[in-house]
Amino acid sequence: MIVKEKKNYFKGRMVKLKDWEVKLQEDFPFMEQDPGAERNTYKKWGFQCSGGWYQLLRKCCEDIVERYAKDGIGINEIDFVPSQIKEKFGTLRFYYHYTDTPNGIAAFDILSTGESLRFMPKAEGEIDEAKARLREDIHAIVRTAEEKSKDICESCGAWGELRVNHGRYRTLCDSCDDKYIKGQIE
């Protein structure tokens, strides 16, 4: 029996999967999890992807903070709320909402094309033009991260490509693909 311990690369060294999750929560307050959350998959269960996408997720969070700062909004005032962060069809899916939206992003993912159609969360009441622009920019930041995940190994963070093994879609590098086929990584 092979004992599988989830480990992933971070700054050139192997780290336990939880280490990168904790780091994102420490550095970005809006990424904090809460296992007691009832209606938020991310807050309750955390990341549903592997640590190879850590740098990609970190850059996404940094860009979100930077965009809010451009409007004079500090890191502790950010109204962006992650709803679910996962791998689906081999690429990153980052669903979110805002504190003034009752529902999160809705998406339909099309397997044949890999396309993800998004329906943005609507605020309760009117939002001003500046907030609308901010949210359009946040949408673009998240979509860019999702698109980049098509070329980054979900397991180790090296260059990867979308592959299908045993009916499962994964973005992996050659080395991690070999390990996945041999059952050495999940």
C-alpha positions as a LaTeX table, in Angstrom:
\begin{tabular}{lrrr}
\hline
Residue & $x$ (\AA) & $y$ (\AA) & $z$ (\AA) \\
\hline
Met1 & 0.00 & 0.00 & 0.00 \\
Ile2 & 1.31 & 3.43 & $-0.98$ \\
Val3 & 0.87 & 6.10 & 1.67 \\
Lys4 & 0.06 & 9.35 & $-0.08$ \\
Glu5 & 1.05 & 12.52 & 1.72 \\
Lys6 & 0.02 & 15.59 & $-0.20$ \\
Lys7 & 3.06 & 17.75 & $-0.78$ \\
Asn8 & 3.63 & 20.53 & $-3.26$ \\
Tyr9 & 6.42 & 22.86 & $-4.29$ \\
Phe10 & 6.67 & 26.32 & $-2.76$ \\
Lys11 & 9.74 & 28.47 & $-3.49$ \\
Gly12 & 11.75 & 25.45 & $-4.63$ \\
Arg13 & 11.08 & 23.21 & $-1.64$ \\
Met14 & 8.45 & 20.66 & $-0.80$ \\
Val15 & 5.84 & 21.84 & 1.68 \\
Lys16 & 2.74 & 20.21 & 3.07 \\
Leu17 & $-0.43$ & 21.15 & 1.28 \\
Lys18 & $-1.84$ & 22.97 & 4.28 \\
Asp19 & 1.17 & 25.31 & 4.47 \\
Trp20 & 0.25 & 27.22 & 1.30 \\
Glu21 & $-3.41$ & 27.38 & 2.29 \\
Val22 & $-2.52$ & 28.89 & 5.65 \\
Lys23 & $-0.13$ & 31.38 & 4.01 \\
Leu24 & $-2.86$ & 32.72 & 1.72 \\
Gln25 & $-5.22$ & 33.12 & 4.66 \\
Glu26 & $-2.58$ & 34.91 & 6.74 \\
Asp27 & $-1.65$ & 37.33 & 3.96 \\
Phe28 & $-5.15$ & 38.04 & 2.61 \\
Pro29 & $-7.90$ & 38.46 & 5.24 \\
Phe30 & $-10.67$ & 37.97 & 2.65 \\
Met31 & $-9.30$ & 34.43 & 2.10 \\
Glu32 & $-9.88$ & 33.33 & 5.70 \\
Gln33 & $-11.80$ & 30.11 & 6.11 \\
Asp34 & $-14.48$ & 29.36 & 8.68 \\
Pro35 & $-15.37$ & 25.67 & 9.13 \\
Gly36 & $-18.62$ & 26.77 & 10.78 \\
Ala37 & $-19.82$ & 28.53 & 7.63 \\
Glu38 & $-23.00$ & 26.88 & 6.44 \\
Arg39 & $-23.52$ & 28.23 & 2.93 \\
Asn40 & $-20.01$ & 28.87 & 1.67 \\
Thr41 & $-18.12$ & 25.89 & 0.26 \\
Tyr42 & $-14.73$ & 27.65 & 0.35 \\
Lys43 & $-15.06$ & 28.91 & 3.91 \\
Lys44 & $-16.25$ & 25.51 & 5.15 \\
Trp45 & $-14.01$ & 23.12 & 3.17 \\
Gly46 & $-11.16$ & 25.28 & 1.85 \\
Phe47 & $-9.31$ & 24.79 & $-1.39$ \\
Gln48 & $-10.39$ & 21.93 & $-3.61$ \\
Cys49 & $-7.28$ & 22.01 & $-5.75$ \\
Ser50 & $-3.62$ & 21.21 & $-5.26$ \\
Gly51 & $-0.79$ & 23.50 & $-4.19$ \\
Gly52 & 0.86 & 23.73 & $-7.60$ \\
Trp53 & $-1.49$ & 26.62 & $-8.22$ \\
Tyr54 & $-0.33$ & 28.45 & $-5.07$ \\
Gln55 & 1.67 & 31.12 & $-6.94$ \\
Leu56 & $-1.20$ & 31.61 & $-9.38$ \\
Leu57 & $-3.70$ & 32.05 & $-6.53$ \\
Arg58 & $-1.30$ & 34.30 & $-4.65$ \\
Lys59 & $-0.85$ & 36.56 & $-7.71$ \\
Cys60 & $-4.64$ & 36.66 & $-8.14$ \\
Cys61 & $-5.08$ & 37.77 & $-4.50$ \\
Glu62 & $-2.29$ & 40.36 & $-4.83$ \\
Asp63 & $-3.93$ & 41.77 & $-7.95$ \\
Ile64 & $-7.31$ & 41.92 & $-6.18$ \\
Val65 & $-5.78$ & 43.84 & $-3.26$ \\
Glu66 & $-3.95$ & 46.16 & $-5.67$ \\
Arg67 & $-7.14$ & 46.88 & $-7.61$ \\
Tyr68 & $-9.08$ & 47.71 & $-4.44$ \\
Ala69 & $-6.18$ & 49.93 & $-3.28$ \\
Lys70 & $-6.44$ & 51.87 & $-6.56$ \\
Asp71 & $-9.89$ & 52.96 & $-5.33$ \\
Gly72 & $-8.56$ & 53.75 & $-1.85$ \\
Ile73 & $-9.98$ & 50.59 & $-0.27$ \\
Gly74 & $-7.71$ & 48.93 & 2.30 \\
Ile75 & $-7.09$ & 45.20 & 2.57 \\
Asn76 & $-9.36$ & 44.86 & 5.61 \\
Glu77 & $-12.23$ & 46.66 & 3.84 \\
Ile78 & $-12.39$ & 44.39 & 0.79 \\
Asp79 & $-15.93$ & 43.15 & 0.11 \\
Phe80 & $-14.81$ & 40.24 & $-2.12$ \\
Val81 & $-15.77$ & 36.81 & $-0.69$ \\
Pro82 & $-14.48$ & 33.51 & $-2.15$ \\
Ser83 & $-17.34$ & 31.00 & $-2.51$ \\
Gln84 & $-15.45$ & 28.01 & $-3.96$ \\
Ile85 & $-11.94$ & 27.46 & $-5.28$ \\
Lys86 & $-11.46$ & 24.18 & $-7.07$ \\
Glu87 & $-10.15$ & 22.22 & $-10.02$ \\
Lys88 & $-12.77$ & 21.36 & $-12.60$ \\
Phe89 & $-12.10$ & 19.75 & $-15.97$ \\
Gly90 & $-8.38$ & 20.22 & $-15.27$ \\
Thr91 & $-8.42$ & 23.96 & $-14.73$ \\
Leu92 & $-8.97$ & 26.39 & $-11.87$ \\
Arg93 & $-12.46$ & 27.56 & $-11.01$ \\
Phe94 & $-12.65$ & 30.51 & $-8.61$ \\
Tyr95 & $-16.23$ & 31.36 & $-7.68$ \\
Tyr96 & $-16.96$ & 34.38 & $-5.51$ \\
His97 & $-19.49$ & 36.97 & $-4.45$ \\
Tyr98 & $-19.47$ & 40.28 & $-2.58$ \\
Thr99 & $-20.78$ & 41.13 & 0.86 \\
Asp100 & $-23.73$ & 42.99 & $-0.72$ \\
Thr101 & $-24.74$ & 40.18 & $-3.09$ \\
Pro102 & $-27.07$ & 37.48 & $-1.81$ \\
Asn103 & $-25.79$ & 34.84 & $-4.24$ \\
Gly104 & $-22.40$ & 33.99 & $-5.62$ \\
Ile105 & $-21.29$ & 33.64 & $-9.19$ \\
Ala106 & $-23.22$ & 31.09 & $-11.21$ \\
Ala107 & $-21.41$ & 29.11 & $-13.90$ \\
Phe108 & $-22.07$ & 26.53 & $-16.55$ \\
Asp109 & $-18.99$ & 24.59 & $-17.61$ \\
Ile110 & $-18.95$ & 23.02 & $-21.06$ \\
Leu111 & $-16.77$ & 19.91 & $-21.19$ \\
Ser112 & $-16.38$ & 19.78 & $-24.98$ \\
Thr113 & $-14.82$ & 23.25 & $-25.16$ \\
Gly114 & $-13.62$ & 23.80 & $-21.60$ \\
Glu115 & $-15.52$ & 27.08 & $-21.65$ \\
Ser116 & $-17.10$ & 28.38 & $-18.48$ \\
Leu117 & $-20.08$ & 30.69 & $-18.90$ \\
Arg118 & $-20.43$ & 33.06 & $-15.93$ \\
Phe119 & $-23.33$ & 34.96 & $-14.51$ \\
Met120 & $-22.09$ & 37.65 & $-12.19$ \\
Pro121 & $-23.59$ & 38.19 & $-8.73$ \\
Lys122 & $-25.92$ & 41.20 & $-8.58$ \\
Ala123 & $-25.82$ & 43.63 & $-5.70$ \\
Glu124 & $-28.89$ & 44.33 & $-3.63$ \\
Gly125 & $-29.82$ & 47.82 & $-4.77$ \\
Glu126 & $-27.94$ & 50.11 & $-7.09$ \\
Ile127 & $-24.15$ & 50.32 & $-7.24$ \\
Asp128 & $-22.26$ & 53.34 & $-8.48$ \\
Glu129 & $-20.17$ & 53.47 & $-11.62$ \\
Ala130 & $-16.85$ & 53.22 & $-9.73$ \\
Lys131 & $-17.95$ & 50.05 & $-7.91$ \\
Ala132 & $-19.22$ & 48.56 & $-11.19$ \\
Arg133 & $-15.80$ & 49.22 & $-12.81$ \\
Leu134 & $-14.04$ & 47.73 & $-9.79$ \\
Arg135 & $-16.11$ & 44.56 & $-10.05$ \\
Glu136 & $-15.51$ & 44.28 & $-13.78$ \\
Asp137 & $-11.77$ & 44.51 & $-13.10$ \\
Ile138 & $-11.98$ & 41.88 & $-10.34$ \\
His139 & $-13.84$ & 39.61 & $-12.76$ \\
Ala140 & $-11.01$ & 40.04 & $-15.30$ \\
Ile141 & $-8.35$ & 39.30 & $-12.64$ \\
Val142 & $-10.07$ & 36.06 & $-11.61$ \\
Arg143 & $-10.68$ & 34.96 & $-15.21$ \\
Thr144 & $-7.01$ & 35.60 & $-16.06$ \\
Ala145 & $-5.91$ & 33.32 & $-13.20$ \\
Glu146 & $-8.33$ & 30.63 & $-14.34$ \\
Glu147 & $-7.03$ & 30.88 & $-17.91$ \\
Lys148 & $-3.39$ & 30.67 & $-16.80$ \\
Ser149 & $-4.16$ & 27.46 & $-14.88$ \\
Lys150 & $-4.37$ & 25.67 & $-18.24$ \\
Asp151 & $-0.57$ & 25.87 & $-18.47$ \\
Ile152 & 0.48 & 25.31 & $-14.83$ \\
Cys153 & 0.84 & 21.88 & $-13.24$ \\
Glu154 & $-1.75$ & 21.70 & $-10.48$ \\
Ser155 & 0.51 & 19.40 & $-8.47$ \\
Cys156 & 3.93 & 21.11 & $-8.56$ \\
Gly157 & 3.55 & 24.50 & $-10.28$ \\
Ala158 & 5.83 & 23.75 & $-13.25$ \\
Trp159 & 4.72 & 24.24 & $-16.84$ \\
Gly160 & 1.94 & 21.76 & $-17.52$ \\
Glu161 & $-0.67$ & 20.87 & $-20.04$ \\
Leu162 & $-4.23$ & 19.64 & $-19.93$ \\
Arg163 & $-4.31$ & 15.84 & $-20.03$ \\
Val164 & $-6.94$ & 13.13 & $-19.76$ \\
Asn165 & $-6.05$ & 10.02 & $-17.75$ \\
His166 & $-8.62$ & 7.37 & $-17.01$ \\
Gly167 & $-11.39$ & 9.83 & $-17.91$ \\
Arg168 & $-10.15$ & 12.54 & $-15.53$ \\
Tyr169 & $-8.96$ & 15.92 & $-16.77$ \\
Arg170 & $-5.85$ & 17.30 & $-15.07$ \\
Thr171 & $-3.28$ & 19.97 & $-15.92$ \\
Leu172 & 0.05 & 18.33 & $-15.12$ \\
Cys173 & 3.70 & 18.46 & $-16.11$ \\
Asp174 & 5.31 & 15.33 & $-17.59$ \\
Ser175 & 6.80 & 14.24 & $-14.26$ \\
Cys176 & 3.57 & 14.66 & $-12.26$ \\
Asp177 & 1.58 & 13.00 & $-15.04$ \\
Asp178 & 3.84 & 9.93 & $-14.74$ \\
Lys179 & 3.37 & 9.95 & $-10.95$ \\
Tyr180 & $-0.39$ & 10.34 & $-11.33$ \\
Ile181 & $-0.58$ & 7.39 & $-13.73$ \\
Lys182 & 1.43 & 5.28 & $-11.25$ \\
Gly183 & $-0.88$ & 6.31 & $-8.39$ \\
Gln184 & 1.85 & 8.21 & $-6.53$ \\
Ile185 & $-0.13$ & 11.45 & $-6.40$ \\
Glu186 & $-3.87$ & 12.13 & $-6.34$ \\
\hline
\end{tabular}
